[in-house]
Amino acid sequence: MEPRRGEVVEGNFLDFNVLLAPSSQATGTRRISSWFLQLALLASALMVALWAQGCAKKSPLGGGARELSAFQASRAIRSGALGPSRLRWSKNLAPEVAGPYTPVEHSSVELHPQSGRLYVGTTYGKFYAFDASGALAFEAVMDAGIEAQAAVSPDGQEVYIGTDSGMVSAFRTSDGKLLWKRRVPGAVRQRPAIQGDALYVITAEESVAALSRAKGELLWVYRRELPEGFSIAAHAGLALHDDRIFTGFTDGVVVALRASDGQMVWERDTRDDSESGSEESSQRVADVDTTPLVVGDSVYVASFAQGLYALDISNGSVEWRDARMTGVVGIEALGSDVVLASAEQGIVRYALDRREVVWARPLQRGSPSPPCVVRQGGWILIGESRGSLLSLDSRNGREIGRVTLKYGFSSQPKESEGMAAVLSNGGLLMVLSTDVKRPQSQPTPYREGWSH
């Protein structure tokens, strides 16, 4: 019997690839002499076989990958479909949909290991808090859909979340009581940043706002003009370092702001590096949609059209640029390297010190989610917007496992202290254990689809 909506999926299951058939050894049966009846039985068996074959819906991925229901996905992960990751529990957070509508969920899960809690929102306007076992701690109905990741205060007493209407809300984590709410200019679709007594958010209307954590009072707002023309739907998040806020905008500009008052320290316009007047450059979007990554004295960021940058943290001057790394939508640190998710290149491990590709792997269905580096095991989780959640060996890019759902995965998987979580398109929340041994694999670089 399949679990009810919202029920924690527990127990051990058989591998979903195993087809259980009735035994061919029928006991206690009589021999039928009529050839006509035997022929009828044979025809019936053939019809059943053809029906079963039609029910096994194969995906274009090959290799036996197929689209699974939420219940089948839970069984598959428990049976090792994602390699070393194992399912702790799963929940359906969205209603079933019918017709051509494809439900897309961008909200990443906020993991807080210190309290054993996790927080997630949905495009249906629900905000949930669960404990580590999957029990519901509290839920809140918001004024609009949620695409942002929540942020928990350093002391674990409050959790902050933004909505598509621009409403930022603070809840008490112990009981879910609403402490305050404040509207900011534009939809909030990125995780808030916290420093001291201030909360910082970036909006889809090209604004960065600072709020008081105590009462939600507006402290300052930094605004940029929304450029005309086409742009990528995603937006860069905020990176805090000392008293500086680093972020990127739709117009291709990267800025450093003073956290205390919002004054600009420096800006770098990546459009300056475009080939002026070329037909290709005029047709490409200029967005900087990657949340900056601060490592030492450098800020790493990617322009969708102009490639990967290393900027001086003090003044924004370009230390170097790799123009090959286009279409990048996510950057994650992996030791002294980075992992890039690119709509054009796929998933790439890139060595910053040598400025070269270690390995690259194209994705097969849809655009990639930002990657998640599982640090304890040394592998990478990444979603395809119209396909699978994949587990890749971080050493060589080889596939360890995958699970494929009907609507794919757009939100970034998250991992912390042996636990990972991801919300699929369609609203299936899956919580995984990752504190297991990394699989054995040959260290040969995987360069499929890459050319220098």
C-alpha positions as CSV (number, residue, x, y, z in Angstrom):
1,M,0.0,0.0,0.0
2,E,1.4,3.4,-1.0
3,P,1.8,6.0,1.8
4,R,-0.6,8.8,2.3
5,R,0.4,12.3,1.4
6,G,2.6,13.8,4.0
7,E,3.4,10.4,5.6
8,V,7.1,9.6,6.3
9,V,8.2,6.7,4.1
10,E,9.9,4.1,6.3
11,G,11.0,0.5,6.1
12,N,13.1,-1.5,3.8
13,F,12.1,-2.1,0.2
14,L,13.1,-4.3,-2.7
15,D,15.2,-2.9,-5.6
16,F,12.8,-1.1,-8.0
17,N,14.6,-2.7,-11.0
18,V,13.5,-6.2,-9.9
19,L,10.4,-7.5,-11.7
20,L,8.6,-10.1,-9.7
21,A,6.9,-12.7,-11.8
22,P,4.8,-15.7,-10.8
23,S,6.5,-19.0,-10.5
24,S,6.5,-21.2,-13.6
25,Q,6.0,-24.3,-11.4
26,A,2.2,-24.6,-11.0
27,T,1.3,-27.3,-8.5
28,G,-1.9,-29.2,-8.3
29,T,-3.0,-28.2,-11.9
30,R,-4.7,-30.5,-14.4
31,R,-3.4,-31.1,-17.9
32,I,-5.8,-29.5,-20.4
33,S,-6.1,-31.5,-23.5
34,S,-8.0,-28.9,-25.5
35,W,-5.5,-27.1,-27.8
36,F,-8.0,-24.3,-28.2
37,L,-7.9,-23.5,-24.5
38,Q,-4.1,-23.6,-24.5
39,L,-4.0,-21.2,-27.4
40,A,-6.4,-18.8,-25.5
41,L,-4.2,-18.9,-22.4
42,L,-1.1,-18.2,-24.5
43,A,-2.8,-15.2,-26.2
44,S,-3.8,-13.8,-22.8
45,A,-0.3,-14.1,-21.5
46,L,1.0,-12.3,-24.5
47,M,-1.4,-9.4,-24.0
48,V,-0.4,-9.1,-20.3
49,A,3.3,-9.0,-21.3
50,L,2.7,-6.3,-23.8
51,W,0.6,-4.3,-21.3
52,A,3.4,-4.6,-18.7
53,Q,6.0,-3.5,-21.2
54,G,3.9,-0.4,-22.0
55,C,3.7,0.5,-18.3
56,A,7.4,0.5,-17.8
57,K,8.0,4.1,-19.1
58,K,11.6,4.5,-20.2
59,S,13.3,7.9,-20.1
60,P,15.6,9.1,-22.9
61,L,18.5,8.6,-20.5
62,G,19.2,5.0,-21.4
63,G,20.9,2.6,-19.1
64,G,17.7,1.5,-17.6
65,A,16.9,5.0,-16.1
66,R,13.2,5.6,-15.9
67,E,10.8,8.1,-14.4
68,L,9.6,7.2,-11.0
69,S,6.7,8.1,-8.7
70,A,7.5,9.6,-5.3
71,F,7.0,6.2,-3.7
72,Q,9.2,4.4,-6.2
73,A,11.9,7.1,-5.8
74,S,12.0,6.5,-2.1
75,R,12.3,2.7,-2.7
76,A,15.0,3.3,-5.3
77,I,17.2,5.5,-3.1
78,R,16.9,3.0,-0.2
79,S,18.1,0.3,-2.7
80,G,21.2,2.3,-3.7
81,A,20.1,4.2,-6.7
82,L,22.1,7.3,-5.6
83,G,25.2,5.3,-4.7
84,P,26.5,6.0,-1.2
85,S,23.6,8.2,-0.2
86,R,20.7,6.6,1.7
87,L,17.2,7.8,2.2
88,R,16.3,8.8,5.8
89,W,12.7,9.9,5.0
90,S,10.7,11.7,2.3
91,K,7.5,13.7,2.2
92,N,5.2,15.1,-0.5
93,L,4.8,18.8,0.1
94,A,2.7,19.7,-3.0
95,P,-0.6,18.5,-4.4
96,E,-0.8,16.4,-7.5
97,V,-1.1,18.4,-10.7
98,A,-2.8,17.5,-14.0
99,G,-2.6,18.8,-17.5
100,P,0.4,20.6,-19.2
101,Y,1.4,22.5,-16.1
102,T,4.9,21.6,-14.9
103,P,5.5,22.5,-11.2
104,V,9.0,23.9,-10.6
105,E,10.4,24.2,-7.1
106,H,13.5,26.4,-6.6
107,S,13.6,26.6,-2.8
108,S,16.6,24.9,-1.3
109,V,16.5,23.2,2.1
110,E,18.0,25.1,5.1
111,L,19.8,22.5,7.3
112,H,20.5,23.4,10.9
113,P,22.4,20.4,12.4
114,Q,22.8,22.1,15.8
115,S,19.1,21.9,16.5
116,G,18.4,18.9,14.2
117,R,15.9,21.0,12.2
118,L,15.4,21.7,8.5
119,Y,13.3,24.3,6.8
120,V,11.9,24.6,3.3
121,G,9.2,26.5,1.4
122,T,7.2,25.7,-1.7
123,T,5.8,27.6,-4.6
124,Y,2.3,26.9,-3.1
125,G,3.1,29.4,-0.3
126,K,3.8,26.9,2.5
127,F,6.8,27.2,4.8
128,Y,7.7,24.0,6.8
129,A,10.0,23.1,9.7
130,F,10.8,19.5,10.3
131,D,13.0,17.7,12.9
132,A,15.6,15.2,11.9
133,S,13.2,12.3,12.0
134,G,10.7,13.9,9.6
135,A,8.2,15.0,12.3
136,L,6.6,18.4,11.5
137,A,7.7,21.1,14.0
138,F,5.5,23.8,12.5
139,E,4.2,25.2,9.2
140,A,3.1,28.6,8.1
141,V,0.9,29.8,5.2
142,M,2.7,32.7,3.5
143,D,1.3,35.5,1.3
144,A,2.9,34.2,-1.9
145,G,5.0,31.4,-3.3
146,I,8.5,30.6,-1.9
147,E,11.6,30.2,-4.1
148,A,14.2,31.3,-1.6
149,Q,16.2,29.3,1.0
150,A,15.5,30.2,4.6
151,A,18.3,31.3,7.0
152,V,18.6,30.4,10.7
153,S,20.1,32.9,13.1
154,P,23.5,32.1,14.7
155,D,21.9,31.3,18.0
156,G,19.2,29.1,16.4
157,Q,16.3,31.1,17.9
158,E,14.9,32.6,14.7
159,V,14.5,31.6,11.1
160,Y,14.0,34.1,8.2
161,I,12.3,33.5,4.9
162,G,11.4,35.6,1.8
163,T,8.6,35.2,-0.7
164,D,7.8,36.1,-4.3
165,S,5.8,39.1,-3.1
166,G,8.8,40.6,-1.4
167,M,7.6,39.8,2.1
168,V,10.4,38.9,4.6
169,S,9.2,37.1,7.7
170,A,10.9,36.1,11.0
171,F,9.7,33.1,13.0
172,R,10.6,31.8,16.4
173,T,12.1,28.3,15.8
174,S,10.8,26.8,19.1
175,D,7.1,27.2,18.2
176,G,6.8,28.9,14.8
177,K,5.4,32.1,16.2
178,L,5.6,35.0,13.7
179,L,7.9,37.7,15.2
180,W,7.7,40.3,12.4
181,K,7.3,40.7,8.6
182,R,8.5,43.4,6.3
183,R,8.0,44.0,2.5
184,V,11.0,44.9,0.5
185,P,11.2,46.1,-3.2
186,G,10.9,42.9,-5.3
187,A,10.6,39.2,-5.0
188,V,13.1,37.5,-2.6
189,R,14.4,34.3,-4.2
190,Q,17.8,33.9,-2.5
191,R,18.9,33.0,1.0
192,P,19.1,36.0,3.4
193,A,22.5,36.8,4.8
194,I,23.1,37.5,8.5
195,Q,25.7,39.6,10.2
196,G,25.4,41.0,13.7
197,D,22.0,42.6,14.3
198,A,21.3,42.9,10.6
199,L,19.6,40.7,7.9
200,Y,20.4,41.3,4.3
201,V,18.3,40.3,1.3
202,I,18.6,40.7,-2.5
203,T,15.5,41.0,-4.7
204,A,14.5,40.3,-8.3
205,E,14.1,44.1,-8.7
206,E,17.9,44.6,-8.5
207,S,17.9,45.8,-4.9
208,V,19.8,44.8,-1.7
209,A,18.0,45.7,1.5
210,A,19.3,45.6,5.1
211,L,16.7,44.9,7.9
212,S,16.9,45.0,11.6
213,R,16.8,41.4,13.0
214,A,15.0,42.6,16.1
215,K,12.0,44.2,14.5
216,G,12.4,44.0,10.8
217,E,13.0,47.8,10.4
218,L,14.5,48.9,7.1
219,L,18.0,50.1,7.6
220,W,19.1,50.9,4.1
221,V,18.5,49.9,0.4
222,Y,20.9,49.7,-2.5
223,R,19.2,49.9,-5.9
224,R,20.2,49.3,-9.5
225,E,18.2,49.9,-12.7
226,L,16.6,46.8,-14.1
227,P,18.1,46.4,-17.6
228,E,15.9,46.1,-20.7
229,G,15.8,43.0,-22.9
230,F,16.2,39.4,-22.1
231,S,17.8,38.0,-18.9
232,I,18.2,34.7,-17.1
233,A,15.4,33.9,-14.6
234,A,17.9,33.2,-11.8
235,H,19.7,35.8,-9.6
236,A,22.9,35.9,-7.7
237,G,22.8,35.6,-3.9
238,L,24.8,37.5,-1.3
239,A,28.3,36.7,0.0
240,L,29.3,38.3,3.3
241,H,33.0,38.8,4.2
242,D,34.1,41.0,7.1
243,D,32.1,44.3,6.5
244,R,31.6,43.7,2.8
245,I,28.7,42.3,0.8
246,F,29.5,40.8,-2.6
247,T,26.9,40.1,-5.3
248,G,26.1,40.3,-9.0
249,F,23.3,41.7,-11.0
250,T,21.3,41.2,-14.2
251,D,23.2,44.0,-16.0
252,G,26.5,42.0,-15.7
253,V,27.9,44.2,-12.8
254,V,29.5,42.7,-9.7
255,V,29.6,45.0,-6.6
256,A,31.0,45.2,-3.2
257,L,28.9,47.1,-0.6
258,R,29.6,48.2,2.9
259,A,27.4,46.1,5.2
260,S,27.1,48.9,7.7
261,D,25.4,51.5,5.4
262,G,25.1,50.0,1.9
263,Q,27.6,52.3,0.3
264,M,29.4,50.9,-2.8
265,V,33.0,50.1,-2.3
266,W,33.7,49.0,-5.9
267,E,32.0,47.7,-9.0
268,R,33.1,45.6,-11.9
269,D,31.2,45.6,-15.2
270,T,31.8,42.3,-17.0
271,R,30.2,43.7,-20.1
272,D,33.5,45.5,-20.7
273,D,35.0,42.2,-21.7
274,S,32.4,41.5,-24.4
275,E,33.5,41.6,-28.1
276,S,31.9,45.0,-28.9
277,G,29.9,45.0,-32.1
278,S,29.9,41.2,-32.7
279,E,26.5,39.6,-33.5
280,E,27.1,36.8,-31.0
281,S,27.9,39.2,-28.1
282,S,24.8,41.3,-28.9
283,Q,22.5,38.2,-28.7
284,R,23.9,36.9,-25.4
285,V,22.6,37.8,-21.9
286,A,25.0,39.6,-19.6
287,D,23.7,38.3,-16.3
288,V,25.9,37.5,-13.3
289,D,23.7,34.9,-11.7
290,T,26.3,33.1,-9.5
291,T,26.6,33.9,-5.8
292,P,30.2,35.1,-5.4
293,L,32.7,32.8,-3.7
294,V,35.3,34.4,-1.5
295,V,38.6,32.5,-1.1
296,G,41.5,34.4,0.5
297,D,42.0,37.7,-1.2
298,S,40.0,36.8,-4.3
299,V,36.3,36.9,-5.2
300,Y,35.2,34.2,-7.8
301,V,32.1,34.9,-9.9
302,A,30.8,34.0,-13.3
303,S,29.1,36.0,-16.0
304,F,26.7,34.0,-18.2
305,A,28.3,35.4,-21.3
306,Q,31.8,36.4,-20.3
307,G,33.0,33.4,-18.3
308,L,34.7,32.8,-14.9
309,Y,36.4,35.7,-13.1
310,A,38.8,36.1,-10.2
311,L,38.5,39.6,-8.8
312,D,40.7,41.3,-6.3
313,I,38.7,41.5,-3.1
314,S,39.9,45.0,-2.2
315,N,39.1,46.9,-5.4
316,G,37.4,44.5,-7.9
317,S,40.2,44.5,-10.5
318,V,40.3,41.5,-12.7
319,E,43.1,39.1,-11.7
320,W,42.2,36.7,-14.5
321,R,39.3,35.5,-16.6
322,D,38.5,32.2,-18.3
323,A,36.2,33.1,-21.3
324,R,35.5,29.4,-21.9
325,M,33.5,29.0,-18.8
326,T,30.2,30.4,-20.1
327,G,26.6,29.6,-19.0
328,V,27.6,29.1,-15.4
329,V,24.7,29.2,-12.9
330,G,26.4,27.9,-9.8
331,I,29.9,27.8,-8.1
332,E,30.8,25.6,-5.1
333,A,34.2,25.2,-3.5
334,L,35.9,21.8,-3.6
335,G,39.2,22.0,-1.8
336,S,41.4,24.3,-3.8
337,D,39.2,23.8,-6.8
338,V,35.6,24.8,-7.7
339,V,32.7,22.9,-9.1
340,L,30.8,24.8,-11.8
341,A,27.3,24.1,-13.0
342,S,26.8,25.4,-16.5
343,A,23.9,25.5,-18.9
344,E,26.3,25.1,-21.7
345,Q,29.2,23.0,-20.3
346,G,27.4,20.8,-17.9
347,I,29.1,20.0,-14.6
348,V,32.8,21.0,-14.4
349,R,35.6,20.6,-11.9
350,Y,37.9,23.5,-12.4
351,A,41.4,23.9,-10.9
352,L,41.8,27.6,-9.8
353,D,45.6,27.5,-9.3
354,R,46.2,26.1,-12.9
355,R,43.1,27.7,-14.5
356,E,42.2,24.5,-16.2
357,V,39.5,21.9,-16.4
358,V,40.1,18.8,-14.3
359,W,37.0,17.1,-15.8
360,A,33.7,18.0,-17.4
361,R,30.5,16.1,-17.8
362,P,27.6,17.3,-20.0
363,L,24.1,16.8,-18.6
364,Q,21.4,15.2,-20.6
365,R,18.0,16.6,-19.7
366,G,17.3,20.3,-19.0
367,S,19.4,22.8,-17.2
368,P,21.5,22.0,-14.1
369,S,20.8,23.1,-10.6
370,P,23.7,24.7,-8.7
371,P,25.9,21.8,-7.4
372,C,26.2,20.5,-3.9
373,V,29.6,19.2,-2.8
374,V,29.3,16.4,-0.2
375,R,32.4,17.0,1.8
376,Q,32.5,13.9,4.0
377,G,32.3,11.5,1.1
378,G,33.9,13.4,-1.7
379,W,31.0,13.3,-4.2
380,I,28.7,15.8,-5.8
381,L,24.9,16.0,-6.0
382,I,23.3,17.9,-8.8
383,G,19.9,18.1,-10.4
384,E,18.6,18.2,-14.0
385,S,15.6,20.4,-14.4
386,R,13.9,17.8,-16.7
387,G,15.6,14.6,-15.5
388,S,17.5,13.1,-12.6
389,L,19.2,13.8,-9.3
390,L,22.7,12.6,-10.0
391,S,25.5,11.6,-7.7
392,L,29.0,12.1,-9.2
393,D,32.4,11.1,-8.0
394,S,34.2,14.4,-7.4
395,R,37.6,12.9,-8.4
396,N,36.7,12.2,-12.0
397,G,33.1,13.1,-12.7
398,R,31.9,9.5,-13.1
399,E,28.3,8.8,-12.3
400,I,27.8,6.9,-9.0
401,G,24.0,6.8,-9.2
402,R,20.8,8.7,-10.2
403,V,17.1,8.8,-9.5
404,T,14.7,10.2,-12.1
405,L,11.4,11.8,-11.3
406,K,8.8,13.0,-13.8
407,Y,9.4,16.7,-13.3
408,G,13.1,16.7,-12.5
409,F,15.1,18.8,-10.0
410,S,15.7,22.6,-10.2
411,S,16.6,23.5,-6.6
412,Q,20.1,23.1,-5.3
413,P,20.7,20.1,-3.0
414,K,22.1,21.0,0.4
415,E,24.3,19.0,2.7
416,S,25.7,19.4,6.3
417,E,27.2,17.1,8.8
418,G,26.2,13.8,7.2
419,M,22.7,14.8,6.1
420,A,21.6,16.1,2.6
421,A,18.2,17.3,1.4
422,V,16.6,18.3,-1.9
423,L,13.1,19.4,-3.0
424,S,12.1,18.0,-6.4
425,N,10.0,19.8,-9.0
426,G,6.6,18.5,-8.0
427,G,7.3,18.9,-4.3
428,L,8.9,15.7,-3.1
429,L,11.2,16.5,-0.2
430,M,14.0,13.8,0.2
431,V,16.3,13.7,3.2
432,L,19.4,11.6,2.8
433,S,22.3,10.2,4.9
434,T,25.7,11.0,3.4
435,D,28.0,9.9,6.2
436,V,29.0,6.7,4.4
437,K,32.1,5.5,2.7
438,R,32.9,7.0,-0.7
439,P,32.7,4.4,-3.5
440,Q,35.9,3.1,-5.1
441,S,36.6,4.6,-8.5
442,Q,39.5,4.9,-10.9
443,P,41.1,8.4,-10.8
444,T,41.1,8.8,-14.6
445,P,39.8,12.3,-15.5
446,Y,36.4,12.2,-17.2
447,R,36.4,14.7,-20.1
448,E,33.4,13.6,-22.2
449,G,32.1,16.4,-24.4
450,W,34.9,18.8,-23.5
451,S,37.3,20.3,-26.0
452,H,40.1,22.8,-25.3
